[in-house]
Amino acid sequence: MQDSDIKEQQNTTTNEIIQTTDYQKHPRKILLQDPNIDRSKWFSQIMEKHPGLRDLHERLYPIERAGCFAQIFSFGSTDVKENITEDIVIQLVMQHLKCLGLHKTQEALEEESRVQYQEHYFKNSRLKTLLRVAIMQIEKIFDIVLEPKSHKDSDTVQELIEHLINLGYEDEEEENLKEDVPIWDEPPDSDQNILYMEDTDSLQDEIKAASLNKLVEALTAQKGGGIKIETFLLTYQSFTTPKILFQKLVQRYHVPKVGESTEEEYQNKRKAIQLKVVNVLMKWLENFFSHFNKSLIHDLREFIDKILAQDNLNLANRLRSILEKKEKGFDAKKTIFEPPNLPEPIIPKNIFSPKLSIFDVNEEEIARQLTLIEFQVYTKISPTELLNQAWNKAKYKHRAPNVLAFIQRFNDVSLWVATCVVRRDKPKSRANIINKFIKIAEHCRKLNNFNGLTAILAGLNSSPIFRLKKSWEIVKQSHYDTYQSLQTEMSSTQSYKAYRESLKQANPPCIPYLGIYLTDLTFIEDGSPDYLGNLINYSKRTQISKVILNIQQYQQKSYDLQYVHQIAQLLIKLKKYDETELYSRSLEVEPRVSANKPQIK
């Protein structure tokens, strides 16, 4: 070996030692800088391994997208028309700290910033209120998908500009160019602004697609325009906003005198349309008050006092009365009446024992308490949570908190059922637990709690439980027959045909299996476009509204059952394994049978 080779080898060895030492000192730095390491799957692997981290990332995702939006669509400092000073921001933060009772922190900030705190007499945090309002106002800006750290390319910028124009956030110059046609200036019916369904059995033409003006026109037509108010109000937020809808209704209220109609004909037409507009406003207020923010309530009150009261004082008083009741929190539909004779709860003898277990409780009572817990979440689901697959899209999930809570509850119950089974060491004990859950499922069925029933069946049918042959072999035959019967009723065969028939025959109260409705909504959303050309695809919204109405109809009638706090608490705080732990435990209590060994029959 030549001297040069020896020297090169020594240098290589020395470099390897240095790299090894550097890696030991700074492993993360070396890994991030090494171009030979494939890091493409790191993110997905970390997210899969740490569900909590994945959940945190989803919650912070809007902030990442906001930063990206600001970077791509940044205005120059001269374009900012309104700004607040640093002192004002510090004042807001200090007031927020005071509201939280963090007086020492507030004083420290005051000393550090040298900004003297100005005492306010607000009970709530002004910072929190301002942020909440800001989020509501800018939420639709971020409907466009922006990945963190996306590149500033012309296509992305153009997409953002077009999106902002559609939402009405464009510059003044673009605002002047935009032609928002007032409702009474909308051209006559043509293929350019309205399409009707073909080959329908309906006596009235059904709208397939239309411009917003034509939809509002049909909604408030003098002799009925083929649009149901309920259907429209359930779905309009998928294609416009409450503010724009209100503006269109106000435009529609001001009926101009056109054509050669006589004064009598004009007055009849005007009164009929105005009555329809007010009727829509009443139903909107009565059933969807959550759509009205402070600004919209202010606009509505001005319309009542300055316009409607001049034309029809009686209608103005009726609309004002509904508004005032809603603002005070009164809801006729939710008025509490004295409950009828409720069935006596089945209380275990050790109900007050700190060692109370769910296995001390009668199966029927467990089913009752499960049902009350689930119904409480189910009734909170609002129509807007069911639009645009909000529960299934990261950027919209904040719009569907109750749907997500209901889905999480279903998953928790399923995991809990499986956990209760695999925790037992002996096959007989596991079989007894399976027997108990079959009886609970049967009682859920009697209570028309199809969601709870399906969650229990999902737990029993999960791989870690289904594979426990030794346990299933000693399940009571009568219970196994019940299990098979429930399985058949909730089978997914022919799009859950058997279950859908059972649901039709069920008398409320009832908790349907929400998963089927979500599947139906997904099928409609994915199978039809939101727009046909430039027209709103209203036939799609009609289909969506039918599903939402099916969900809503079972929210009205509550269960006449007594809530038992001690039992309910056990069912709220469910102790459960995750799926990996479940399968590991399943293999532990009943190992796989080796193919080389004869199986005992």
Beta strands, then each sheet from edge to edge (+ up, - down):
strand 1: 194-196
strand 2: 207-210
strand 3: 531-532
strand 4: 535-537
sheet 1: 1+ 2- 4+ 3-
end
